[in-house]
Amino acid sequence: MKKKIPNFKNEQEEREFWLTHDSCDYVDWSDAQRVVFPNLKPSFKTISIRLPESMINEIKDMANKRDVPYQSLIKILLSEKIKEEKQEWKKAA
């Protein structure tokens, strides 16, 4: 018989509870079903990349003209280039 999950006053209390208790004592995971969340924001990974200062300055100038943060512009430019490359690969295949 599974234990009853207590009612929590807030999320912090729940976090503290699960840090010290095993969910297997409270939940029958054999009844669990896999769920897909298609509308979640994509996960991001921080990377470090070395670029020439002149390139960064050009990107910052371009970003200022578009009124967007320069890191956002870098992501936009990379995304556009990836799309172009994929189209070229499809044509070549």
LINFENLIN-V241611 format. One record per residue. RES is the residue in three letters. SS is DSSP state (~ for helix, > for strand, _ for the rest). PSI is psi in radians with two decimals (999 if undefined). Layout:
RES_SS_PSI / RES_SS_PSI
//
This chain:
MET___2.30 / LYS___2.57 / LYS___2.70 / LYS___2.32 / ILE___2.21 / PRO___2.83 / ASN___2.36 / PHE___2.55 / LYS___-0.55 / ASN___3.06 / GLU_~_-0.64 / GLN_~_-0.75 / GLU_~_-0.70 / GLU_~_-0.75 / ARG_~_-0.82 / GLU_~_-0.67 / PHE_~_-0.86 / TRP_~_-0.32 / LEU_~_-0.42 / THR_~_0.08 / HIS___2.59 / ASP___2.18 / SER_~_-0.42 / CYS_~_-0.40 / ASP_~_-0.26 / TYR___-0.39 / VAL___2.38 / ASP___1.67 / TRP_~_-0.22 / SER_~_-0.36 / ASP_~_-0.10 / ALA___2.60 / GLN___2.51 / ARG___2.40 / VAL___2.49 / VAL___2.35 / PHE___1.52 / PRO___-0.32 / ASN___0.24 / LEU___2.63 / LYS___2.52 / PRO___2.56 / SER___2.61 / PHE___2.58 / LYS___2.27 / THR___2.32 / ILE___2.85 / SER___2.27 / ILE___2.38 / ARG___2.17 / LEU___2.60 / PRO___2.50 / GLU_~_-0.64 / SER_~_-0.66 / MET_~_-0.76 / ILE_~_-0.74 / ASN_~_-0.69 / GLU_~_-0.75 / ILE_~_-0.73 / LYS_~_-0.70 / ASP_~_-0.80 / MET_~_-0.73 / ALA_~_-0.73 / ASN_~_-0.69 / LYS_~_-0.56 / ARG_~_-0.12 / ASP___0.82 / VAL___2.71 / PRO___2.53 / TYR_~_-0.55 / GLN_~_-0.63 / SER_~_-0.70 / LEU_~_-0.70 / ILE_~_-0.77 / LYS_~_-0.70 / ILE_~_-0.85 / LEU_~_-0.72 / LEU_~_-0.76 / SER_~_-0.78 / GLU_~_-0.74 / LYS_~_-0.68 / ILE_~_-0.76 / LYS_~_-0.78 / GLU_~_-0.79 / GLU_~_-0.73 / LYS_~_-0.71 / GLN_~_-0.69 / GLU_~_-0.69 / TRP_~_-0.71 / LYS_~_-0.69 / LYS_~_-0.66 / ALA_~_-0.39 / ALA___999
//
